[in-house]
Amino acid sequence: MHIEFEISGGYANIDLTYRGDTDKLPPETANKLLGLIESSRVLELQQSEIAPGTAGPPDVFYYKLIIYEGGQKKSLSFNDATVPDQLKPLLEFLQELAWERLRKD
């Protein structure tokens, strides 16, 4: 599974990206990520369910998540105001992976 994750905005106007393949991650990390993807049911979400209606307040974070699995592509964009609660643990973990990669680079 290939994952592309972007978060931007907030007061600090961060721009953070993570791109990776689960088969290239350490097994423990890959298993946690796959478990969070499954438990969040992100692959079942429709963009129309979480699309931001307005720009939101100046401190809002914007997210873009693309998952490639078995020839299929799932692409979602949303912000803090529209993110479903079930996605929050997945987003937090992806942010951790993005920060970890940034520190290594």
C-alpha positions in Angstrom: 0.0 0.0 0.0 1.3 3.4 -1.0 0.3 6.4 1.1 0.7 10.2 0.5 -0.2 12.5 3.3 -0.1 16.3 3.5 -1.0 18.7 6.3 -0.8 22.4 6.0 -2.0 25.6 7.7 -2.5 26.4 11.3 -1.1 29.5 13.0 2.5 28.3 12.2 1.5 27.8 8.6 3.1 24.4 8.5 3.6 22.4 5.4 4.3 18.7 6.2 4.4 15.7 3.9 4.7 12.0 4.2 5.0 9.6 1.3 5.7 5.9 1.8 5.0 2.3 1.1 3.9 0.0 3.9 6.1 -2.8 2.6 9.2 -0.6 3.1 8.4 0.3 6.7 9.6 -1.7 9.7 7.0 -4.4 10.3 5.7 -3.0 13.6 5.2 0.5 12.0 3.5 -1.0 8.9 1.2 -3.2 11.0 0.2 -0.2 13.2 -0.5 1.9 10.1 -2.5 -0.8 8.3 -4.5 -1.3 11.5 -5.3 2.4 11.8 -6.3 2.5 8.1 -8.6 -0.5 8.7 -10.1 0.8 12.0 -10.7 4.3 10.6 -12.6 2.9 7.6 -10.9 5.6 5.5 -11.2 3.5 2.4 -15.0 3.6 2.7 -15.3 7.4 3.1 -16.6 9.5 0.3 -15.2 13.0 -0.5 -18.7 14.4 -0.4 -19.0 13.3 3.3 -16.0 15.3 4.4 -15.5 18.1 1.9 -14.8 21.5 3.5 -17.7 23.9 2.9 -15.8 27.0 3.7 -12.2 28.1 4.3 -12.6 27.9 8.1 -10.8 30.0 10.8 -7.2 31.0 10.2 -5.7 28.4 12.5 -7.4 25.4 10.8 -5.3 22.6 9.4 -5.9 21.2 5.9 -5.3 17.5 5.1 -4.8 15.6 1.9 -4.7 11.8 2.0 -4.1 9.5 -1.0 -4.0 5.8 -0.6 -3.1 3.4 -3.4 -4.1 -0.2 -2.9 -4.3 -3.0 -5.5 -4.6 -0.7 -8.5 -7.2 1.5 -6.7 -6.7 5.1 -5.6 -8.5 6.8 -2.7 -8.1 10.6 -2.5 -9.6 12.7 0.2 -9.2 16.4 1.2 -10.6 17.8 4.4 -9.9 20.2 7.3 -10.1 20.2 11.1 -13.7 21.1 10.9 -14.8 18.3 8.7 -12.4 15.4 9.7 -14.4 12.5 11.2 -13.4 11.4 14.7 -12.5 7.9 13.4 -9.8 9.4 11.2 -8.0 11.3 14.0 -5.8 8.4 15.3 -4.6 7.7 11.7 -3.9 11.4 11.0 -1.9 11.7 14.3 0.2 8.6 13.4 0.8 9.9 9.8 1.9 13.3 11.3 4.4 11.4 13.6 5.8 9.6 10.5 6.1 12.9 8.6 7.9 14.6 11.5 10.2 11.6 11.9 11.1 11.7 8.3 11.6 15.5 8.4 14.1 15.1 11.3 16.0 12.4 9.4 16.3 14.6 6.2 
